[in-house]
């Protein structure tokens, strides 16, 4: 199913949300967050899409490759680690977002940045769910 054709109003609304969520966030951090959520959600289309955008934003191959094991890697800053921990907590919401994870993110992001980061995380999760459900595959656009 091509969601943008079948449900254009919904698609455009999610696209507008995506645009708003990106505002003010570092492009590399933004892509790391989107790749990580997409890995968790097993969205091949989104992983392909966001790794390509990460490279365009200047991200290295090594950091992209190690993202699935970011907790064991020394390649990420404390701020990136806080964002990735929050990404995992929000993406795996039934486990909850602990006070510790939220507080760590709040140490590295002011309120506006944190709100943008949270919006980015729930938006990429919406894209993942849309693309996984409709079986969108890499290279189809």
PyMOL commands that set and color helices and strands:
alter all, ss='L'
color gray80, all
select helices_A, chain A and resi 3-6+8-22+27-40+44-56+61-72+78-91+93-95+99-108+111-133
alter helices_A, ss='H'
color red, helices_A
deselect
rebuild
show_as cartoon
